[in-house]
Amino acid sequence: MRAEDLLSGVAKRLTRLYTGAMRFLYACIVTAAALTAGARSGAAQLPDSARVPTAAFVGRMISSLDSTPVRSADIRLVFVDSVKQLRDRNGHDSLDVFADSSRTRVTATDASGAFAIRRLPAGRYLFHIRRIGYEPLQGALVVDTGTISATIRLQVISRVLAKVVVTETSVDKVKERLDRYGFVDRSRQGLAATFVERAEILRAKRQNIGELLSTYGIYDGNIMLDRMPFDYESVKDYPAELVIGIEIYRHSRPTEFNGTRSGANILSPGGQAASMRPLVVIWSFIP
């Protein structure tokens, strides 16, 4: 075989190999692009429940009298599940609002009057603002994915008191309020629970509920603040100075805090983990 023919055969084989390799590489590139596009498409189609909420309600609370900061004002946002328009017999329109108390968020203003509630799911909320010495404030709030910032002026309550006749040497307002909540009766019933009174809370000198509960080994659990359900993360920064009593149920609970059911047990959803989650009932000064 001549050298020219041999070189020509080798060149043809190399050409075929190069062409095959380029086709394989192109196929890999196309496949990778398709997978990337599919992944992006899948991410775009994630359900709303899988997305982290980005809305926030932030601002500052000041006195209408002299614009000084209002410290330790209680702020609660209640998620509005649905609204139904009704009409009474006289033809007057009204709204029937269905609120989801399990999605309530709570916070309190700091020493500068500032507050912030972040990671709010988009939707409509009812807000309630309370502070002793100021007129209660309530209204509606609509959030999407952004931040709503507001400076809120609370009206100072100024009243001329009628003549006061002292019939008792002193009145324990905290005990009176706890008695109305049933705290005192439950603490005397010998329930398998821990009852923390106001005096003990003051001696602990904690800044917030998270620090206060850690004293009793509580870092998670089902939380009820003034009979409204919350998750631990949403109340852990609530000021301890606003708390007047705490009830901790580790194994069982009164039916008044759990409908007609007793506490979670090993057969409940979540099994052993659910049965170990304590119920913490917190009472505050806020009516």
C-alpha positions, 0 to 999 in steps of 0.5 A, a space after each residue: 500500500 502506498 504511503 499516500 493511501 495509508 495517510 488518506 485512510 487515517 485522515 478519514 478515520 480521524 474525521 469520523 471520530 471527531 464528528 462523533 465526539 462533537 455530536 455526543 458533546 452537543 447532545 450532552 449540552 442540550 440535555 443539560 440545558 433541558 434539565 436546567 430549564 426543567 429545574 427552573 420551571 419546577 422551582 417556579 411552580 412551587 406551592 405557596 406553602 413552600 415559599 418563605 413569606 417576605 412581607 413585614 409590618 414595622 414601625 414606631 408607636 408614639 404618644 399623641 400628647 407629646 410624641 414620646 415613645 410608647 414602650 411595651 405596647 401589645 400588637 397582635 395581627 390576626 389572619 383573616 381567613 375569609 369575609 362574607 357579606 350579609 344583609 339583615 332584615 332591614 336591608 342593611 349590609 354587614 360583613 361577617 369576618 372569619 379569622 384564623 386565630 392559629 395564624 395570629 402574630 404578636 409582638 410588643 414595642 421596645 424602649 424606643 417605641 419600635 416594633 417589627 413583625 416579619 415573614 408575614 404570609 400575604 393576605 388580610 389581617 385584623 390588628 389590635 393594639 393595647 397599652 395601659 393608659 392609652 386608647 385601644 386601637 384596631 383596624 385592618 391591614 393588607 400585606 403582599 410581599 413587601 414591607 409596610 412601615 407606619 408611625 402610629 399615634 396612640 391617644 392618651 386616656 385622660 379622665 377626671 375621676 369621680 370621688 374615691 372611697 377606700 373600702 379596702 387597704 389594698 387590692 392585688 390587681 394581678 391576683 384579681 386578674 389571675 383569679 378571673 382567668 381561673 389560674 388560682 383555682 387550677 393551681 389549687 386543684 393539685 394538677 400535674 403542672 407548674 404554676 409560675 406567679 408574678 412574684 416569681 417572674 419578677 425575681 427571675 429578672 428575665 427580658 423576654 418570654 424565651 429567657 423566662 421559659 428557659 428557666 423551666 427547661 422550655 425551648 419549644 411547645 404549644 403556646 397559648 397567650 391569653 387563650 390564643 394559640 401561638 408557636 414558640 418562635 412568635 412569642 419568645 421575644 415578647 417582654 417578660 414584664 407584661 407576663 403575670 402568670 404562667 402554667 406549664 403542662 408537660 403530660 396532661 392538660 385541662 380540657 378547657 385548653 384543648 377542647 373536649 380532648 385530653 392532652 396528646 398521647 403516643 397514639 396522637 399524630 406525631 406519636 411520642 414526639 407529640 406526647 412530649 410537647 408541653 403546653 404553656 399557658 401565658 397570661 398578660 396584663 393585656 385585657 
